[in-house]
Amino acid sequence: MTVQPDRPISCARAASCALVNLAATPGLGSLMARRIVAGTGQLLLALAGFVMVLVWFFQIMIQYYGQATGDVPARPVGWIGLEIGAILFVASWFWALVTSISLVRQAKAAEAAERNRLPPPPANLPGQPPKLS
């Protein structure tokens, strides 16, 4: 597959990229739509937030497991990983939302401009059957 940066993406492709961006992984849809800088930033922000939440989760699970077996004494686990990680992930999702809206608008405008550029279909002359394109 060759990438043509000057050719705008279709509405269907923009909708697919927006769906991936918002429902799967923030930034992945932006990368699919050739928005490299925005996609990379969104993806890195989402991954950083996810890793922070994951580290917090494992710390909590180690605490609970240690308390259940009596191996590890109870010590408080900070919520900062959860808070900052969740904020980073939500920020990347909102950034992906803005990029997705921009993508869909740009694709609709490009398709409308393309539609206006095409010549009108030929008119049927009276007494002749309609022409099928």
C-alpha positions as semicolon CSV with decimal commas, in nm:
position;residue;x (nm);y (nm);z (nm)
1;M;0,000;0,000;0,000
2;T;0,144;0,334;-0,101
3;V;0,076;0,642;0,102
4;Q;-0,035;0,947;-0,095
5;P;-0,011;1,245;0,142
6;D;-0,174;1,492;-0,098
7;R;-0,489;1,285;-0,151
8;P;-0,761;1,342;0,114
9;I;-0,914;1,041;0,283
10;S;-1,272;0,933;0,217
11;C;-1,559;0,976;0,460
12;A;-1,572;0,600;0,521
13;R;-1,201;0,586;0,600
14;A;-1,228;0,892;0,826
15;A;-1,517;0,727;1,014
16;S;-1,312;0,408;1,054
17;C;-1,014;0,603;1,183
18;A;-1,237;0,793;1,427
19;L;-1,387;0,468;1,553
20;V;-1,042;0,318;1,614
21;N;-0,928;0,643;1,776
22;L;-1,220;0,662;2,018
23;A;-1,316;0,301;2,083
24;A;-0,987;0,114;2,063
25;T;-0,668;0,312;2,121
26;P;-0,629;0,690;2,122
27;G;-0,375;0,782;1,855
28;L;-0,397;0,465;1,649
29;G;-0,677;0,601;1,431
30;S;-0,488;0,927;1,389
31;L;-0,185;0,734;1,267
32;M;-0,407;0,540;1,026
33;A;-0,529;0,875;0,890
34;R;-0,167;0,991;0,839
35;R;-0,174;1,245;1,121
36;I;0,169;1,138;1,241
37;V;0,248;1,407;1,502
38;A;-0,098;1,406;1,662
39;G;-0,123;1,026;1,649
40;T;0,218;0,973;1,805
41;G;0,146;1,223;2,082
42;Q;-0,194;1,070;2,157
43;L;-0,055;0,718;2,158
44;L;0,237;0,808;2,387
45;L;0,008;0,995;2,626
46;A;-0,238;0,704;2,637
47;L;0,040;0,448;2,691
48;A;0,197;0,657;2,970
49;G;-0,138;0,687;3,146
50;F;-0,213;0,318;3,103
51;V;0,128;0,216;3,240
52;M;0,085;0,440;3,545
53;V;-0,258;0,293;3,621
54;L;-0,119;-0,059;3,568
55;V;0,172;0,002;3,809
56;W;-0,071;0,137;4,069
57;F;-0,296;-0,167;4,020
58;F;-0,007;-0,412;4,067
59;Q;0,101;-0,231;4,383
60;I;-0,250;-0,266;4,523
61;M;-0,268;-0,634;4,425
62;I;0,070;-0,706;4,588
63;Q;-0,059;-0,541;4,905
64;Y;-0,381;-0,743;4,905
65;Y;-0,200;-1,067;4,831
66;G;0,059;-0,995;5,099
67;Q;-0,211;-0,921;5,356
68;A;-0,397;-1,240;5,269
69;T;-0,088;-1,459;5,306
70;G;0,070;-1,261;5,589
71;D;0,398;-1,222;5,399
72;V;0,394;-0,847;5,347
73;P;0,299;-0,598;5,616
74;A;0,030;-0,349;5,523
75;R;0,164;-0,017;5,397
76;P;-0,025;0,255;5,221
77;V;-0,016;0,268;4,844
78;G;-0,044;0,615;4,695
79;W;-0,323;0,712;4,462
80;I;-0,104;0,939;4,254
81;G;-0,042;0,671;3,989
82;L;-0,413;0,619;3,946
83;E;-0,499;0,988;3,940
84;I;-0,225;1,107;3,707
85;G;-0,245;0,797;3,489
86;A;-0,620;0,834;3,446
87;I;-0,585;1,206;3,372
88;L;-0,320;1,135;3,107
89;F;-0,534;0,867;2,944
90;V;-0,848;1,083;2,945
91;A;-0,648;1,375;2,803
92;S;-0,524;1,155;2,518
93;W;-0,880;1,039;2,451
94;F;-1,008;1,399;2,431
95;W;-0,719;1,490;2,202
96;A;-0,814;1,192;1,984
97;L;-1,177;1,312;1,988
98;V;-1,076;1,655;1,859
99;T;-0,856;1,498;1,592
100;S;-1,136;1,259;1,489
101;I;-1,388;1,541;1,453
102;S;-1,136;1,733;1,243
103;L;-1,074;1,426;1,027
104;V;-1,443;1,365;0,957
105;R;-1,506;1,733;0,879
106;Q;-1,208;1,746;0,645
107;A;-1,319;1,429;0,465
108;K;-1,675;1,559;0,422
109;A;-1,548;1,890;0,285
110;A;-1,314;1,710;0,043
111;E;-1,593;1,484;-0,084
112;A;-1,827;1,781;-0,127
113;A;-1,560;1,968;-0,323
114;E;-1,503;1,660;-0,539
115;R;-1,878;1,628;-0,601
116;N;-1,896;1,992;-0,711
117;R;-1,603;1,944;-0,948
118;L;-1,770;1,663;-1,147
119;P;-1,970;1,759;-1,456
120;P;-2,346;1,701;-1,436
121;P;-2,476;1,378;-1,588
122;P;-2,597;1,405;-1,949
123;A;-2,966;1,485;-1,989
124;N;-3,189;1,228;-2,155
125;L;-3,328;1,338;-2,490
126;P;-3,701;1,293;-2,541
127;G;-3,789;0,964;-2,700
128;Q;-3,463;0,790;-2,604
129;P;-3,427;0,537;-2,324
130;P;-3,230;0,655;-2,020
131;K;-2,857;0,590;-2,030
132;L;-2,708;0,377;-1,758
133;S;-2,373;0,490;-1,624
